[in-house]
Amino acid sequence: MGDSWEIEAKALVKTYKSGEKVIRAVDNISLDIKRGEFVSIVGHSGSGKTTLLNLIGGLTRPNSGTVIINGIDLWSMDDNDLSEFRNRKLSFIFQFFSLIPTLNATENVLFPMTFRDSKDDFCPDAIKLLDMVGLIDKVDAYPSQLSGGEQRRVAIARAFINNPEIILADEPTGDLDEETETEMMSLFKKMNKDKGITFIMVTHNLELAGQAERQLRMSNGRLIAL
């Protein structure tokens, strides 16, 4: 196990049943990612991209195989330790915003800090992050008062609040216009370069994928280099 690898996924398999048929959503995938890499994964809908991302992030248990992050086997931990590990080391930008409707933008950004000692300590960081995604005038707005693109940007800001080492992003710019998409990609690349955050980005957009340091493609549950 090389020290330079931050993420080591070995022989991952995830199957689902569809009636009598068994779907191999992830079919014996091994993948090593170095600390600070920016990796994109492209593929058609149903190719297994999101399932692979969820396996790497410890959200979905594989049928077989291992995921090792910083030398720690995710599935050797109990649920509480795994949840704490994810909260401190990883962040997710999900395909759907998953904002809490009763919280304003600042509170939604702060939500991952709920289980830390004091969310108040992170409030200036939340406002700074909202400014970075162009929402300084929306810090008190509730999700119902935000457009889809603005909600997406709140979700992006939220991903950075816990100073993650790794960000797993599933179609992170899916609801954005072209100009804002360019701005958010610039932010991702800046955070990757300046803070050394490892990015794994799933997208169907070949142009976006091409901006990553390394590009991979998924097809029928298997991973191939572009």
C-alpha positions in Angstrom: 0.0 0.0 0.0 1.8 3.1 -1.2 1.8 6.2 1.0 1.1 8.4 -2.0 -2.3 6.9 -2.6 -5.1 8.7 -0.7 -7.9 6.5 -2.0 -7.4 2.8 -2.9 -10.5 1.0 -4.2 -9.9 -2.7 -4.8 -12.1 -5.1 -6.8 -15.3 -3.3 -5.9 -18.5 -5.1 -6.9 -22.0 -3.8 -6.3 -25.1 -5.7 -7.6 -28.8 -5.0 -7.5 -31.7 -7.2 -8.3 -34.2 -6.2 -10.9 -36.9 -8.9 -10.9 -35.1 -12.1 -11.6 -32.1 -10.2 -13.2 -29.0 -9.3 -11.3 -27.5 -5.9 -12.3 -23.8 -5.5 -11.8 -23.8 -1.7 -11.3 -20.1 -1.8 -10.4 -18.2 -4.7 -11.8 -14.9 -5.5 -10.3 -13.4 -1.9 -10.3 -10.0 -1.1 -8.8 -8.9 2.6 -8.7 -6.1 4.4 -7.0 -6.2 8.2 -6.6 -3.4 10.3 -5.3 -3.7 13.0 -2.7 -4.6 16.3 -4.4 -5.6 14.7 -7.8 -8.6 16.0 -9.8 -10.3 13.0 -11.4 -13.4 13.0 -13.6 -15.6 10.1 -14.5 -17.9 10.2 -17.5 -20.5 7.8 -18.8 -24.1 7.4 -19.8 -26.9 7.3 -17.4 -27.0 3.9 -15.7 -23.3 3.2 -16.3 -22.6 3.0 -12.6 -20.9 6.3 -12.0 -23.0 7.4 -9.0 -22.9 3.9 -7.4 -19.1 4.0 -7.7 -19.0 7.4 -6.1 -21.2 6.2 -3.2 -19.0 3.2 -2.7 -15.9 5.3 -2.5 -17.6 7.7 -0.1 -18.7 5.0 2.3 -22.4 5.7 1.6 -23.1 2.3 0.0 -21.6 -1.0 1.2 -20.1 -3.1 -1.7 -21.0 -6.8 -2.2 -17.2 -7.4 -2.2 -14.0 -5.4 -2.4 -12.5 -2.7 -0.2 -12.2 1.1 0.0 -9.1 2.4 1.8 -8.8 6.1 2.5 -5.6 7.3 4.1 -4.8 3.8 5.1 -8.2 3.2 6.8 -10.5 0.5 5.5 -13.9 2.2 5.5 -15.9 -1.0 6.0 -13.8 -2.1 9.0 -15.4 0.7 11.0 -18.8 0.6 12.7 -21.6 3.0 11.6 -20.8 5.7 14.1 -17.0 5.8 13.3 -17.7 5.7 9.6 -20.2 8.6 9.9 -17.6 10.6 11.9 -14.9 9.8 9.4 -17.0 11.0 6.5 -18.0 14.2 8.4 -14.3 15.1 9.1 -12.6 13.9 5.9 -15.1 13.9 3.0 -17.7 16.2 1.5 -20.3 15.4 -1.1 -22.0 17.5 -3.8 -25.0 15.4 -4.6 -26.9 15.3 -7.9 -29.9 16.8 -6.0 -29.5 19.8 -3.7 -30.7 18.1 -0.5 -31.2 21.5 1.1 -33.3 21.7 4.3 -36.3 24.0 3.5 -36.7 25.3 7.1 -33.0 26.6 7.1 -31.7 29.7 5.3 -28.7 29.6 3.0 -26.2 30.2 5.8 -27.7 27.6 8.0 -27.8 25.1 5.2 -24.1 25.6 4.6 -23.5 25.2 8.3 -25.5 22.0 8.6 -22.6 19.5 8.2 -21.2 21.1 11.4 -24.3 20.2 13.4 -22.4 17.5 15.3 -19.3 19.6 16.0 -18.9 21.5 19.3 -20.0 24.9 18.0 -21.6 25.8 14.7 -21.3 29.5 15.6 -17.5 29.3 15.2 -18.0 28.4 11.5 -20.6 31.1 10.7 -18.1 33.6 9.2 -16.7 30.7 7.1 -20.2 30.0 5.8 -20.8 33.6 4.8 -17.4 33.7 3.1 -18.2 30.5 1.1 -21.6 31.9 0.0 -19.7 35.0 -1.2 -17.3 32.8 -3.1 -20.2 31.2 -5.0 -21.8 34.6 -5.7 -24.5 34.5 -3.1 -23.5 37.1 -0.6 -26.9 38.8 -1.1 -28.7 35.6 -0.3 -27.3 34.6 3.0 -30.7 34.9 4.8 -32.7 33.4 1.9 -34.6 30.1 2.3 -34.5 27.5 -0.4 -38.0 28.4 -1.6 -36.7 31.9 -2.3 -33.8 30.7 -4.4 -33.7 29.6 -8.0 -32.5 26.1 -8.9 -29.0 27.4 -9.8 -28.8 29.3 -6.6 -29.7 26.2 -4.6 -27.0 24.4 -6.4 -24.5 27.0 -5.4 -25.6 26.8 -1.7 -24.9 23.0 -2.0 -21.5 23.7 -3.4 -20.6 26.1 -0.7 -21.8 23.6 1.9 -19.3 21.0 0.6 -16.4 23.2 1.7 -17.5 24.1 5.2 -15.8 21.2 7.0 -12.4 21.8 5.2 -12.6 18.4 3.6 -9.6 16.4 2.3 -11.8 14.8 -0.4 -14.8 16.1 -2.4 -17.0 13.6 -4.2 -19.1 15.5 -6.7 -22.1 14.0 -8.7 -23.0 16.2 -11.6 -22.1 19.3 -9.5 -22.9 21.9 -12.1 -26.1 20.3 -13.5 -28.4 23.2 -12.8 -26.2 26.0 -13.7 -26.0 28.3 -16.7 -22.8 28.2 -18.8 -21.3 31.3 -17.2 -21.9 30.1 -13.6 -20.8 26.6 -14.5 -17.4 28.1 -15.6 -17.2 30.1 -12.4 -17.8 27.0 -10.2 -15.3 24.9 -12.2 -12.8 27.6 -11.6 -13.6 27.5 -7.9 -13.1 23.7 -7.8 -9.8 23.9 -9.6 -8.7 26.8 -7.3 -9.6 24.8 -4.1 -7.9 21.7 -5.6 -4.7 23.6 -6.3 -4.6 26.0 -3.3 -5.9 23.6 -0.6 -4.9 20.3 -2.0 -8.4 19.0 -1.9 -8.8 15.7 -3.9 -11.8 15.9 -6.3 -13.6 13.0 -7.9 -16.3 14.4 -10.2 -18.9 12.5 -12.0 -20.4 14.2 -15.1 -21.9 13.4 -18.4 -20.3 16.6 -19.8 -17.2 15.7 -21.8 -16.0 19.3 -21.8 -16.2 19.6 -18.0 -14.6 16.2 -17.6 -11.7 17.3 -19.9 -10.8 20.0 -17.4 -9.8 17.4 -14.8 -6.2 16.2 -14.3 -7.3 12.6 -15.1 -10.3 11.4 -17.1 -12.0 8.0 -16.8 -15.1 6.6 -18.4 -17.6 4.1 -17.0 -19.6 1.7 -19.2 -21.7 -1.2 -18.0 -20.2 -1.0 -14.5 -16.6 -1.1 -15.7 -14.0 1.7 -15.6 -11.7 2.5 -18.6 -9.2 5.3 -19.1 -10.1 7.9 -21.8 
